[in-house]
Amino acid sequence: MELTVASFVSYVGQYLDENIGGIKNTWTQQGGWEGWLQAEICNYINANGKYTILREEAVYASGQKSDFLVNATSSPAHQIIVELKCQSLGNWVNFANGLNSDSEKLGGPLKGKHNGARGLAIGVYFTRDGGIPEHFQWKDLNDEVGICWRVL
């Protein structure tokens, strides 16, 4: 079974809603929380055993790694390369720049076996005051966090 971009974004939103207590305790810690959330999202979606999502896969021609490779065992036309950005305490003003950098990264050349994959830049924020690039869709999920995303 394969995930669509919309389903992946929906799963991320569900995870954030269902686990807001842990998120409140984590995003306020110094040093960022993106790696923690990557593992949590991967475990949450993979728990049902229907999907193949890998973390830190070298999908770019440069050797750089993506945060997620969704539908990893499918043909490139069904794969989704995901870059995740998490707004963090003391660094919220750089969130929009980080989203734009992730979008640029997703627009770069891919390794041959991933050519044709779709790209998804997704961000988790606690305030929109730092700015969300205008080409991103966004949704406040609750009083604590929201998500924004762009399909490339």
N, C-alpha and C positions, 0 to 999 in steps of 0.2 A: 504494500500500500504506500502511496506517495502523498506527501504534504504539499499543499499549494502555498504560495506566499501569504495569502489571506489567512489560511489555517495556522501557519507558523506565527503570524502576528497575533492571532486570536489566542493561541496557546500561551504566548508570552504574557498577554494581558491577563489571562486566567491565573497563571502562576503568580503574577504580581498581586492580584486581588486576594488570592487564597493564602498568601504568605506575607502579608503586609507587616505582621509583627516582627518577623526575622529581618525583613528589609529595613524597617525603622531602626533596628539595632545595628545594622551593618553599614548603611550608606553614610551614617554620621561619623564613622571611624576614619581616622587619618590614613592616607595611603590608597584610597580608592577601593572599589568593591566589584569591579568588572569581572575579574577572574572568578570570584565566588559566584556571581550571578550566571556566568557562562556554564559552570558546572551544574548549578541548580536547574537551569532551564533544560539543559541536555538530559539530566536525570529525569526531570518531570515529563518531558515529551517521550523519552525512550521507555518509560515505565510501562507503557501499554504494550510494548513489544511489536508494534506495527510498523514503526518507522526506523530508518537508519540515519542517524545524525552523528557526525563526528566533530570533534573539536580540534583546533590547531592543525589543520591540514594544509600542506604546501600546495596550494592551487594556482598560485601566480607564477608566471614565467620567471620572475625575479627570484623565486624561492621563498617569498614571503608567505606567511600562513594566514588563513582566514580564521575568524572566530568559530564559525560553524560551516560545515558542508552538509546540507540537508539533502536527503534522497541520495546518499553517497554511492549506493550500488546501482543506481539507475543511469540511464543514458544522460549525457550532458544537457539535452533539451529539457530534462525533468529535474536537474540538480539546481539547488539554490545556494549561492555563496553568500554568507551573512557576515557582516561586520557589526558588532555591538558596541555602543558607546554608553557609558553610565556617567551621569552628572555626579560629581562628588563634592563633599563639603570643602569649602575653601578654594575650589577650582571651577565653580559653576559658570564663571564668565567665559571659559574656554570651551564650553560644551558645543556651541554652534560651529566653531572652528574644527573641532574634532569630528563632528558629523560630516562637514564638508570634506575633510581629509579622508574619511572612510569612503565617501562617495567617489572621490578621485581614485582611491586605491581600487575600488570595485570596477572602475572604468579602464583599468590597466590590462595589459595582456595576460592571458591565462595559459597555463600548461595545456598542451594539445588535448589531453583526455578530459578537460573541463571546458573547452571551447563550445560556446552555445549555452552555457549555464546562465541563469538569471542572477542578478545581484540584488541584495537587500541590505540597506543601511538602516539600522534600527537603534533608537536611543531611549533610555529611561531617564526621566528627569523628575526633580522634586520642585522646580520652579521654572516657569517660562520666562522669567525676568532676564536670564542670560541670553535669550534669543533662540529661536528655532528657525533654521533657514526656510525661506518661503516655499521652496520646492518640496518640503516635507509635509506629510499629513500628520496630524497630532490628535491625541485624545487624552483628556484628564481621566484617570481611572477612579480615583477616590481623593480624599483630602491630602494624601501623602505623595503619590506619584502619578506620572502619566507616561505615555509612550508616543514616540514619533517615528515615522518611517518613510522611506523612499525606495521605490523599486527602480532598478536600473537594468 
